[in-house]
Amino acid sequence: MKAARIHAYGDADQIRVEDAPIPAIGPDDVLIRTVAASVNPVDWKIRRGYLEKMLPYDMPLTLGWDVSGIVEAIGADVTTFKPGDAVYSRPDIRRNGTYAEYVAVRAREVALKPTTISHVEAASLPLVSITAWEALITTAGLQPGQRVLIHAGAGGVGSIAIQLAKAKGAHVTATASQGKTALVRSLGADEVVDYHNPTAFAAARDMDIVFDTIGGDTQDASWAMLKPGGFLVSITAPPSAERALAEGKRVGFVFIDPNAAILRDLAQLVDGGKIRPLIGGEFRLDDAAKAQLASETGRTTGKIVIYTGQP
Ligand SMILES: NC(=O)c1ccc[n+]([C@@H]2O[C@H](COP(=O)([O-])OP(=O)(O)OC[C@H]3O[C@@H](n4cnc5c(N)ncnc54)[C@H](OP(=O)(O)O)[C@@H]3O)[C@@H](O)[C@H]2O)c1
């Protein structure tokens, strides 16, 4: 099969699109014939070696940890799927990834894909949606009527977080560049703050929850946006527990794992018209390096998708 792999950490030119063996499946695995994968910042962070200590990989490594496709074969102990099922997944990041024509994934990490969207759209959803769900709902305990601020509303995580928070009945403020205001409003944001405008940024206040998808100065500025007792949840770096205690606020940090239960609930929200994927770029598998370079700019809108196979 064809796969986009690295043999050593480094720049995007380390990515080789080459022949690789079709993965062998264990008793708990399904083999997915992929139609599309999507790109997340963690893909190029792993390719650069930034996560080397936490995730010691054997080389060569197939990149990418989002997929939509068709079940080709099932392991001996799998009872939940059958060949021909249309599925999507954010598989275990410790195993070979999804920029490939086939991927072996544990059946418990897989869900039936939403029926009303294409494989290309479905591949854009798992990682960012599990992240937004774990941050806003599982960790920060989002309730209807709460005021939520979502940083980077036009990004992969932010674009789904806005829609998820609206689906759960929140009042949503999102940050974005001025040129992306209309788009972010179309996702459901009640208010959009241009993060390049210090006055507008400083005026965002009294939030029950702030979702930090940026870190650094943005996380630092997020504290003042919270009301007393408010919740700062981050996916970039753990906010200070000492500062939370001193300011009477709550904090949480999320680093996601596969979660098929969330993907099953998400499929219902998608098929019910509550959440729609936002695709900002499409690439062929041969151009996997270009797809990662686009993500690395940090300026993309929605998700970048890679076509890996035939629909
Ligand atoms: N912990 C976890 O489990 C987990 C899971 C998923 C993602 N992450 C991390 O979360 C971060 C976001 O991921 P993502 O997939 O959403 O990234 P992304 O799609 O690459 O984000 C791009 C977006 O960020 C916006 N942006 C950049 N700087 C901004 C700022 N200072 N304020 C507001 N918006 C800004 C850009 O809009 P403009 O063009 O307007 O600047 C662009 O639309 C990444 O660092 C990723 O690695 C962590």
The ligand as an SDF file (V2000), in Angstrom:
LIG
                    3D

 48 52  0  0  0  0  0  0  0  0999 V2000
   -4.0540   18.6050   24.2200 N   0  0  0  0  0  0  0  0  0  0  0  0
   -4.7020   18.0240   23.2110 C   0  0  0  0  0  0  0  0  0  0  0  0
   -5.2070   16.8880   23.3340 O   0  0  0  0  0  0  0  0  0  0  0  0
   -4.8430   18.7690   21.9080 C   0  0  0  0  0  0  0  0  0  0  0  0
   -5.7650   18.3370   20.9570 C   0  0  0  0  0  0  0  0  0  0  0  0
   -5.9350   19.0770   19.7850 C   0  0  0  0  0  0  0  0  0  0  0  0
   -5.1390   20.2010   19.5560 C   0  0  0  0  0  0  0  0  0  0  0  0
   -4.2250   20.5680   20.4720 N   0  0  0  0  0  0  0  0  0  0  0  0
   -3.3920   21.7810   20.2540 C   0  0  0  0  0  0  0  0  0  0  0  0
   -4.2690   22.8970   20.2390 O   0  0  0  0  0  0  0  0  0  0  0  0
   -3.7610   23.8910   19.3640 C   0  0  0  0  0  0  0  0  0  0  0  0
   -4.8550   24.3050   18.3840 C   0  0  0  0  0  0  0  0  0  0  0  0
   -5.1420   23.2040   17.5150 O   0  0  0  0  0  0  0  0  0  0  0  0
   -5.9920   23.4550   16.1780 P   0  0  0  0  0  0  0  0  0  0  0  0
   -6.0770   22.1460   15.4810 O   0  0  0  0  0  0  0  0  0  0  0  0
   -7.2310   24.1940   16.4700 O   0  0  0  0  0  0  0  0  0  0  0  0
   -4.9770   24.4300   15.3910 O   0  0  0  0  0  0  0  0  0  0  0  0
   -5.1510   25.1450   14.0020 P   0  0  0  0  0  0  0  0  0  0  0  0
   -6.3570   24.6500   13.2840 O   0  0  0  0  0  0  0  0  0  0  0  0
   -3.8410   25.0710   13.2960 O   0  0  0  0  0  0  0  0  0  0  0  0
   -5.4010   26.6880   14.4100 O   0  0  0  0  0  0  0  0  0  0  0  0
   -5.3070   27.6280   13.4010 C   0  0  0  0  0  0  0  0  0  0  0  0
   -6.1360   28.8410   13.7780 C   0  0  0  0  0  0  0  0  0  0  0  0
   -5.6020   29.5080   14.9200 O   0  0  0  0  0  0  0  0  0  0  0  0
   -5.9000   30.8900   14.7970 C   0  0  0  0  0  0  0  0  0  0  0  0
   -4.9920   31.6370   15.6510 N   0  0  0  0  0  0  0  0  0  0  0  0
   -3.6400   31.6420   15.6210 C   0  0  0  0  0  0  0  0  0  0  0  0
   -3.1610   32.4310   16.6240 N   0  0  0  0  0  0  0  0  0  0  0  0
   -4.2480   32.9160   17.2830 C   0  0  0  0  0  0  0  0  0  0  0  0
   -4.4140   33.7700   18.4250 C   0  0  0  0  0  0  0  0  0  0  0  0
   -3.3560   34.2790   19.0850 N   0  0  0  0  0  0  0  0  0  0  0  0
   -5.6770   34.0130   18.8470 N   0  0  0  0  0  0  0  0  0  0  0  0
   -6.7480   33.4960   18.2120 C   0  0  0  0  0  0  0  0  0  0  0  0
   -6.6580   32.7050   17.1170 N   0  0  0  0  0  0  0  0  0  0  0  0
   -5.4160   32.4280   16.6730 C   0  0  0  0  0  0  0  0  0  0  0  0
   -5.7210   31.1600   13.3260 C   0  0  0  0  0  0  0  0  0  0  0  0
   -6.5460   32.2230   12.9490 O   0  0  0  0  0  0  0  0  0  0  0  0
   -5.8990   33.5560   12.3240 P   0  0  0  0  0  0  0  0  0  0  0  0
   -5.4980   33.2090   10.9350 O   0  0  0  0  0  0  0  0  0  0  0  0
   -7.0460   34.5090   12.4230 O   0  0  0  0  0  0  0  0  0  0  0  0
   -4.7310   33.9220   13.1810 O   0  0  0  0  0  0  0  0  0  0  0  0
   -6.1880   29.8540   12.6540 C   0  0  0  0  0  0  0  0  0  0  0  0
   -7.5140   29.9330   12.1770 O   0  0  0  0  0  0  0  0  0  0  0  0
   -2.5040   23.2900   18.7240 C   0  0  0  0  0  0  0  0  0  0  0  0
   -1.3770   23.7280   19.4550 O   0  0  0  0  0  0  0  0  0  0  0  0
   -2.6840   21.7990   18.9110 C   0  0  0  0  0  0  0  0  0  0  0  0
   -1.4740   21.0760   18.9310 O   0  0  0  0  0  0  0  0  0  0  0  0
   -4.0570   19.9000   21.6510 C   0  0  0  0  0  0  0  0  0  0  0  0
  1  2  1  0
  2  3  2  0
  2  4  1  0
  4  5  1  0
  4 48  2  0
  5  6  2  0
  6  7  1  0
  7  8  2  0
  8  9  1  0
  8 48  1  0
  9 10  1  0
  9 46  1  0
 10 11  1  0
 11 12  1  0
 11 44  1  0
 12 13  1  0
 13 14  1  0
 14 15  2  0
 14 16  1  0
 14 17  1  0
 17 18  1  0
 18 19  2  0
 18 20  1  0
 18 21  1  0
 21 22  1  0
 22 23  1  0
 23 24  1  0
 23 42  1  0
 24 25  1  0
 25 26  1  0
 25 36  1  0
 26 27  1  0
 26 35  1  0
 27 28  2  0
 28 29  1  0
 29 30  1  0
 29 35  2  0
 30 31  1  0
 30 32  2  0
 32 33  1  0
 33 34  2  0
 34 35  1  0
 36 37  1  0
 36 42  1  0
 37 38  1  0
 38 39  2  0
 38 40  1  0
 38 41  1  0
 42 43  1  0
 44 45  1  0
 44 46  1  0
 46 47  1  0
M  CHG  2   8   1  16  -1
M  END
$$$$
